[in-house]
């Protein structure tokens, strides 16, 4: 029997679920990036503080270097410029620290935002998807085996809703016991359809 994906409700539901998961993950990542960028904007004052402190420190250092050239009192006049330059450098360092802190906070919040949606995918959807893939692969292997159609029919009898079974035959179990080819084929196809697959002979 040749197996291919068919447009049955199970296959459609599987496809829609996969698409929704992709959209969900994409939206979660985009939202996390938005949160990251939003928090990173808080580092702008730190950037300005670093720029202003660094520029001021350089200017004071240059001025101190020029004052040092004054005869006799140059060294004494340089001291205030040196202290002011050190204070400006400390201000620039504070700006860098603020930027680093904001960067760490932005990363932590972005990861925290991703934990819940990705957790749903990894621990909710993915195990179900893997289980379906194993069942579909098992059904394909059965369908390809010489006696696979009988085993698929048996799985259908054991797992399919009674309403679907009785639509095949009023006494579907008895027809299966007799080895009725039409009933066995219908049961095997019912099992495959339940997995979103279809059998063609």
FENMOMO-V431454 format. One record per pair of residues at least 4 apart in sequence whose ideal C-beta (glycine too) atoms are under 8 Angstrom apart, sorted by the first residue. I is the first residue (numbers start at 0). J is the second residue. If there is no record, write none. Layout:
i=[I;I]
j=[J;J]
This chain:
i=[0;0;0;0;0;0;0;0;1;1;1;2;2;2;2;2;2;2;2;3;3;3;4;4;4;4;5;5;5;5;5;6;6;7;7;7;7;8;9;9;9;9;9;10;10;10;11;11;12;12;13;13;13;14;15;16;16;17;17;18;19;20;20;20;21;22;23;23;23;23;24;24;24;24;25;26;26;27;27;27;27;27;28;28;29;30;30;31;31;31;31;31;32;32;33;34;34;34;34;34;35;35;35;35;35;36;36;38;38;38;38;38;39;39;39;41;41;42;42;42;42;42;43;44;44;44;45;45;45;45;45;45;45;45;46;46;46;47;47;48;48;48;48;48;48;49;49;49;49;49;49;50;50;50;51;51;51;51;52;52;52;52;52;52;52;52;52;53;53;53;53;54;55;55;55;55;55;56;56;56;56;56;56;57;58;59;59;59;59;59;59;60;60;60;60;61;62;62;63;63;63;63;63;64;64;66;66;66;66;67;67;67;67;68;69;69;72;73;74;76;77;78;79;80;81;82;83;84;85;86;87;88;89;90;91;92;93;94;95;96;97;98;99;100;101;102;103;104;105;106;107;108;109;110;113;114;115;116;117;118;118;119;119;120;120;121;122;123;124;125;126;127;128;129;130;131;131;132;133;134;134;135;135;135;135;136;137;138;138;138;138;138;138;138;139;139;140;140;141;141;141;141;141;142;142;142;142;142;142;143;144;146;147;147;148;148;148;148;148;149;149;149;150;151;151;151;151;151;152;152;152;152;152;152;152;152;153;153;153;154;154;155;155;155;155;155;155;155;156;156;156;156;156;158;158;159;159;159;159;159;159;160;161;162;163;163;164;164;164;165;165;167;167;167;167;167;167;168;168;168;168;170;171;171;171;172;173;174;174;175;175;175;175;178;179;180;181;182;183;184;184;184;185;186;187;187;188;188;188;189;190;191;191;191;192;192]
j=[142;143;147;148;187;198;199;200;198;199;200;138;139;142;143;191;196;197;198;196;197;199;10;195;196;197;10;192;195;196;197;10;11;11;192;195;197;12;13;192;193;194;195;14;195;196;15;195;16;195;17;131;195;18;19;20;124;21;128;22;23;24;120;124;25;26;27;116;119;120;28;116;117;120;29;30;116;31;112;113;116;117;32;113;33;34;112;35;109;110;112;113;36;109;37;38;105;108;109;112;39;105;106;108;109;40;105;101;104;105;108;109;101;102;105;101;104;46;97;98;101;102;47;48;94;97;49;93;94;95;96;97;98;101;50;94;98;51;94;52;90;91;93;94;97;53;91;92;94;95;98;54;91;94;55;90;91;94;56;87;88;89;90;91;92;93;94;57;87;88;91;58;59;83;84;87;90;60;84;85;87;88;91;61;62;63;80;81;83;84;87;64;80;81;84;65;66;80;67;77;80;81;84;68;77;73;76;77;80;73;74;76;77;73;73;76;76;77;78;80;81;82;83;84;85;86;87;88;89;90;91;92;93;94;95;96;97;98;99;100;101;102;103;104;105;106;107;108;109;110;111;112;113;114;117;118;119;120;121;122;123;123;124;124;125;125;126;127;128;129;130;131;132;133;134;135;194;136;137;138;194;139;194;195;196;140;141;142;151;154;190;191;194;196;143;196;144;147;147;148;150;151;154;147;148;151;187;191;198;147;150;150;151;187;152;183;184;187;198;153;183;187;154;155;186;187;190;191;156;175;182;183;184;186;187;190;157;175;186;158;190;159;164;186;187;189;190;193;164;171;172;175;186;190;193;163;164;186;189;190;193;164;165;166;167;189;171;186;189;169;171;171;174;182;185;186;189;174;179;182;185;174;175;182;186;176;177;179;182;179;182;183;186;183;183;184;185;186;187;188;198;200;189;190;191;198;192;197;198;193;194;196;197;198;196;197]
